[in-house]
Amino acid sequence: MALDKPYKDIPGTTIFDADQSRKGYHLNQFCMSLMKAENRVRFKADERAYLDEWPMTEEQKQAVLSRDLNRCIAAGGNIYFLAKIGATDGKSFQQMAGSMTGMSEEEYRDMMIAGGRSIEGNRFIGEKK
């Protein structure tokens, strides 16, 4: 029996819980493999062939190939594991976060320095306005 998950009521937010962990297990293990230099070299030489060594879904593989981190998260990826892909590509965490918000690295940095995103519009589905 599934547990009641009131946090599922937050639009635009994916919580990495046990279900997401199970869903993304192989995706996240692939990411962790990129901690070894020889695996990064193999991945960069032929990304698709390296991904095909992992029992990931086609959706997960396509999300990695397109570097769509939001799609990776929806497919069970954890941002701390996904950061290994960015590092393999020579990107900072700040660059990755900016890409996930549709902002440039500079826009994202400036927003965070100014105190982060505005709370305007942050609601949960059941909340009355």
N, C-alpha and C positions, 0 to 999 in steps of 0.2 A: 504494500500500500504506500503510495507516495505521500510524503509529508506536505502539510500546508506550507506554501511558500509565499508569504505576503510580499516579499521583495520582488516578485515577478510583476508587481503592479507599478513599476517605475519605467515609464516609456523611455526607450533609447538606451537602456542599461542592461547589460548582460552580467549577471553575477556568476563568478566562477565557484560553483558548488560541486558536490559529489557527482551530480548528473553530468555537468559540463566536463568534469575531470575524466569520467569514463568515456564520454563522447570524443574527447580530444586526446586521449592517452597516446596514440601512435603519432599524432601530429606533434605533440609536445616532446615525445621521445626523439623524433626526428630533429627538432630544434636543439635539443640537448646534445645530439651527436655533433653539431656544428662547433662544439667547444674544442674538438680535436682538429688540429691544423690539416691533417691528411683528409679528413672528411670535408672540410671547407673547400679544399682543392678539388676533390672529386665532385662535390656539388656544383661548384662554379664551372667545371669543365663540361658537365652535361646534367643540368638541373633535373630534367624529366627522368633520365635514367636513374639518378640517385633517388628521387622521390618514389620511383616504381619499386625500389627495394623495400619500401615501408608499406605495411598493410593499412594505408590511409584511404579514405573515400576519395573518389574523383573530385568531389567538391573541395575537400581539403587541399588536394594537390593543386587544383586550379587557383585557389585562393593564395597559396604560396607562390606559384608561378607569376601571378599578376601582382604580387606584393600588396594584396588587399587585406590589410591587418584587421579591419572591421569584420570582414568576411571570415578571416581566420578565427577571430574571437567567437563569432556566431557558430563556427564549426567545432568549438571546444578548445580553442587555443587559449593559453594563459599569456598575458602580456609579458611576463618575466621570462617565459620560455621563448616567445616570439621575438624578443629583443636580440636573440642569437642570430636570427635572420638579418636583422638590421645591421648588426655588428659585422656579419659576413659581407654585407654590401658596403661597409664603410660608413654607415649612418649612425648618428648619435640617437639616443633615446628621445631627445627633444625633437629631432627631425622626424622620427617615427610618429611621435604624438601629434605633431603638427599635421602630418599627412592624414592622420585618422580624424582630424577635426575639420579638414578642408582649408587649413591655414598654412601659410608659409612658416618656416622655422622662426623667422623674425616676428611674425604676428603672434605665434603661439608663445614665444618667449616674453614678448611685451605684455600679453594678456596675463601670463602667470606672475610676472613682476608686479603688475597692477593689482594683484589679489585674486586672480583666477576668474572663472566665468561668473557672469551675473546670475543670481538666483532667479531672476525673472523668467517665468515660464517653467521652472522646475516644479513639477507636481507629480503626484502619483495618481493613477487612474481613478481611484475611488474618492479622491479629495474633492471637496466642493470649492469652487472658486469664489 
